[in-house]
Amino acid sequence: MTAGMPGRGLYLTALACYLGLIGLLLVWLLWLAPPPPALRTPALLVLGLPLLLGLRGVLHRRRYTLQWTGMLSLAYFVHGVLAGTGPAPERWLGAAETTLALGYFGCALLYLRVSRRAAAAGPH
């Protein structure tokens, strides 16, 4: 870790989980287990749009965005748990979504904690 970037590994892991969650949902809804054609667009909007709205702030490490997307990831955790207990073809997708959502939540919050402490300590 460099002195100028506390928690860099946590941020990169959180970012990877966030981008993985976006990618997983797109692949899930468009290719692997798509809903009926009439529900595809609403499903993409409901599940994908909130993640895309926070993407710019996550990429720029904005604290407020990292906080609300961390809370938002809990909704994807619940969706993943529900999908993981559903029909067999979607179980592994639900498990992957649950893992990515928890990974993002944990790493984002830990990054926020580490970066806040480093900012409070000031430059050395």
C-alpha positions as CSV (number, residue, x, y, z in Angstrom):
1,M,0.0,0.0,0.0
2,T,1.2,3.4,-0.8
3,A,0.9,6.3,1.7
4,G,-1.3,8.2,-0.7
5,M,-3.9,5.4,-1.2
6,P,-5.0,3.8,2.0
7,G,-7.1,0.7,1.4
8,R,-6.4,0.5,-2.3
9,G,-6.8,-3.3,-2.3
10,L,-10.1,-3.0,-0.6
11,Y,-11.3,-0.4,-3.1
12,L,-10.1,-2.5,-6.1
13,T,-11.9,-5.6,-4.7
14,A,-15.1,-3.6,-4.1
15,L,-14.9,-2.2,-7.6
16,A,-14.4,-5.7,-9.1
17,C,-17.4,-7.0,-7.1
18,Y,-19.5,-4.0,-8.3
19,L,-18.6,-4.5,-12.0
20,G,-19.0,-8.2,-11.6
21,L,-22.5,-7.7,-10.2
22,I,-23.4,-5.5,-13.2
23,G,-21.9,-8.0,-15.6
24,L,-23.6,-11.0,-13.9
25,L,-27.0,-9.4,-14.1
26,L,-26.6,-8.5,-17.7
27,V,-25.5,-12.0,-18.7
28,W,-28.2,-13.6,-16.5
29,L,-31.1,-11.5,-17.9
30,L,-30.0,-11.5,-21.5
31,W,-28.4,-14.9,-22.1
32,L,-28.2,-17.5,-19.3
33,A,-31.7,-17.5,-17.8
34,P,-33.7,-14.6,-19.4
35,P,-37.2,-13.8,-18.3
36,P,-40.0,-13.9,-20.9
37,P,-39.5,-11.3,-23.6
38,A,-42.2,-9.0,-22.2
39,L,-40.4,-8.8,-18.9
40,R,-36.8,-8.5,-20.1
41,T,-36.8,-4.7,-20.4
42,P,-38.5,-4.1,-17.0
43,A,-36.2,-6.6,-15.3
44,L,-33.1,-4.9,-16.8
45,L,-34.4,-1.5,-15.7
46,V,-35.3,-2.6,-12.1
47,L,-32.1,-4.6,-11.6
48,G,-29.5,-2.9,-13.7
49,L,-30.4,0.8,-13.6
50,P,-29.6,1.4,-9.9
51,L,-26.2,-0.1,-10.3
52,L,-25.5,1.9,-13.4
53,L,-26.6,5.1,-11.6
54,G,-23.9,4.6,-9.0
55,L,-21.2,3.5,-11.3
56,R,-19.6,6.9,-12.0
57,G,-19.4,7.7,-8.3
58,V,-17.9,4.3,-7.5
59,L,-15.3,4.7,-10.2
60,H,-14.4,8.2,-8.7
61,R,-14.3,6.8,-5.1
62,R,-17.0,9.2,-3.9
63,R,-17.7,8.5,-0.3
64,Y,-21.4,9.2,-0.5
65,T,-21.9,7.0,-3.5
66,L,-19.9,4.2,-1.9
67,Q,-22.2,4.4,1.1
68,W,-25.5,4.3,-0.7
69,T,-24.4,1.6,-3.2
70,G,-23.2,-0.4,-0.3
71,M,-26.7,-0.3,1.2
72,L,-28.1,-1.0,-2.3
73,S,-26.0,-4.1,-2.6
74,L,-28.0,-5.6,0.3
75,A,-31.1,-5.7,-2.1
76,Y,-29.0,-7.7,-4.5
77,F,-28.0,-10.0,-1.7
78,V,-31.7,-10.7,-0.9
79,H,-32.4,-11.2,-4.7
80,G,-29.5,-13.6,-4.9
81,V,-30.6,-15.6,-1.8
82,L,-34.1,-15.9,-3.3
83,A,-32.8,-17.0,-6.6
84,G,-30.4,-19.4,-4.9
85,T,-33.4,-21.2,-3.3
86,G,-35.4,-21.3,-6.5
87,P,-35.2,-23.6,-9.5
88,A,-32.0,-25.5,-10.2
89,P,-30.9,-23.6,-13.3
90,E,-30.7,-20.3,-11.4
91,R,-29.2,-21.5,-8.1
92,W,-25.6,-21.0,-9.1
93,L,-26.5,-17.5,-10.5
94,G,-28.1,-16.6,-7.1
95,A,-25.0,-17.9,-5.3
96,A,-22.8,-15.8,-7.5
97,E,-25.0,-12.7,-7.0
98,T,-25.0,-13.2,-3.2
99,T,-21.2,-13.6,-3.1
100,L,-20.6,-10.4,-5.3
101,A,-23.1,-8.4,-3.3
102,L,-21.6,-9.4,0.1
103,G,-18.1,-8.8,-1.3
104,Y,-19.0,-5.3,-2.5
105,F,-20.8,-4.5,0.8
106,G,-17.9,-5.6,3.0
107,C,-15.0,-4.2,0.9
108,A,-16.7,-0.9,0.3
109,L,-17.5,-0.3,4.0
110,L,-14.0,-1.4,5.1
111,Y,-12.5,0.9,2.4
112,L,-14.7,3.8,3.7
113,R,-13.5,3.1,7.3
114,V,-9.8,2.9,6.3
115,S,-9.9,6.0,4.1
116,R,-11.8,8.1,6.7
117,R,-9.2,7.2,9.4
118,A,-6.4,8.1,7.0
119,A,-8.0,11.4,6.1
120,A,-8.5,12.2,9.8
121,A,-4.9,11.4,10.6
122,G,-3.9,14.0,8.0
123,P,-0.7,14.2,5.9
124,H,2.5,12.9,7.6
